[in-house]
Amino acid sequence: MEEKMKSILFDELYFQINQKELPNRTKNNRDHELKTIYEQKTGKSVLIMTKTKRIQLYEWLKKEVRYPLLNDLIKSEIGLLVDPYFALKLTDEHQEDQFINTNLSSLLEIIRMQAADSIFLVLQDNTASLSKITIKEREDIISQILLEIDPSGKWLMIYYEAKEQGRIINVKECSSKEKEILCKKLELSEDSLSENACIRNKINHETYLLLTLVGTTEDILTIMHEFGHYLFYYYNLEEEPNILLKEFYPTLLELLAEKYLKKQRISEEECNRSRIENTAYLGQYYMVTYDYIDKYLTDGIIKEEEDIQEQATIMNNHKGILEEIFKEQADLFSSQTIAYQNCDSCIEKIISNPLELRQSFSYILGHYLAKQGVNRIIQDRQVLDVLREYIEHGLDLDLYGLFKLVGCDVDKLNLKPTIESTNRKNKEKSLKK
Ligand SMILES: [Zn+2]
């Protein structure tokens, strides 16, 4: 019976969130099944399914099975995070999934720390306007930065080449006809053009930077970030980057560019705001989900009573603040209401986009590692050379090795290596030569 109740609730929420029906059960079927179950379980009969009655019945259903459904969904999210066959990796040895599987609790801990850090920075709100620059100034600075990162000039040549081939596009300057052609060519929807992105054509592998530039120093960081994606695709024709590296390299280039701007006194302002905001947004959006995953990993189950009890403790600890903000209304907050809200919002997020949690890992951990990386590179320039070798030779970077390489204290972070494959060791050996 519980299985059926969970699946009715899932289907109804799926319909409410996505505005489309799953093939197996229409609204009428759902209502009918729910009515039968309700009558059986409560002994009350439902004569007519009015709109109000319908709402009542679904509220009852939620009360009965929201936590069992939450447990199912959290379990499947963990499955997606550690699934070796996810994302159709072509030649990967699945080490990243093993790494995430082995270290999920520790990674969650790092993610929560980095997210809190970014949320704090965003809240501090630095509204200083950024310096305006001309296109020529911008391009000169980008050339200098690329030469500093790669003194051989190879990366700069790749950048020039991309520009000459018309692969770097400021979407704001495109006519609507040009936009239409672009979308068709890259199989994109028109509204996805408003974001900055690096897109590779699935068939001929042509890669484009689609940018929305604003004419300030921020553009330099935007271009460097997306060019980081471009470089990965350039050197890894067939492959998709793995989850943690996906945003690591671009964010590393972006943060190196920011360091350069500050060192040259070109921009004093905090100009990597958009990236911090991304990390802060995703962190805030998924914080409750991270908490539930953590609980699930520790206890093997998320229990309703415990969740409510935990809310009660948190509220008790912050009683003073709550009363200050909400005055007499503070009494209206019940730990149960808040626990249910958390639970329902987590369920909704997973149903609306089950894969996005993985994306949040990629952004937040990528940001964390890149931040560490920049500090490490300042102490030891060779680290940058090693990272460049990895990207240029399409080598799989052992993620445990990456944490170590950028100077993270893996013992303190509680990170464990996955089983080393001899294959990878050989690759590393040949790299050192
Ligand atoms: Zn990116």
Boltz pocket constraint, residues with backbone or C-beta under 6 A from the ligand:
constraints:
  - pocket:
      binder: B
      contacts: [[A, 225], [A, 229], [A, 246], [A, 247], [A, 250]]
      max_distance: 6.0
